[in-house]
Amino acid sequence: MAISTWLDLVRNGDAPQPVLRGNRCTRWLMADVRNWLVERASKPLDDDALIARSTKASRAAKAKRDASRTGA
């Protein structure tokens, strides 16, 4: 899982909230993360959402490749 995906999940409230230990020191409780992973693994996959995210990522990657080829 990409860091940006994890942070989006946390921001949306779909993943455990972090424990702030000071400036620039963000941590998650291992028990919270483990429980979240077990819960996530037990849910059925939402194939439509997965396909939509994959399609979006593929389009973004293609656009980036095309932009780098044209020098834009």
N, C-alpha and C positions, 0 to 999 in steps of 0.2 A: 504494500500500500504506500502510495506516495505521501510525503509529508503534507503537501497541500490538501490532499484528500482527507487525511486525518484531521487537520485543522478545520476544514470545512465541516466535518462531522461534529466536531466539538462545538464549533460556532453555532451550528443548527440545533444543538442539543441532542444529537443522535449518538454521541459517544460520551464517556465520563468526563466530567469537568476536572480541570487540573487543580493541583494544590500549589499555590504560589509561595515560594520560599524566599522571596526577595526580588530585587530588580534583576531581570533577565535570567531568572532561575525558576522555570516552570517544570513541575513534575506531576506524574499521575500515580495514584496508589495502585500497586500491582494487583491487589484483590479486586479493585474496581474494573481494571482493564481485563483481567481474566474472566470475571463475571460477564462483562460486556461481550467478550469473544464467544463464550459459551452460549449466551443468549442469541447472538448473531448467527452462530453456526446452526442453531436449532430451528431458525426461521427458514421457510421455503424461499427460494430465489424469486425475485420479481424480474422475470425474463424481459419484459418490455422496457423496464428502467435500465437494465444492464445493456440491452441492445442500443438504447438511446445514448447512454454514456459512451459506449464503444464507438458508435457512429460519430459522435461529436469529437471524440479524441482523434479518430482517424482523419476527419476533415481538418482539424487543427494541425495535425502533423503534416498532412499533404500541403496545406497552405504555407507552412513554415519551410518545407522543402522547396516548393515552387518559388517562394520569395528569395531563398538563398541562391537558387540557380539563376535568377534574373538579376541578382545584385540589388534588389530593392530593399 
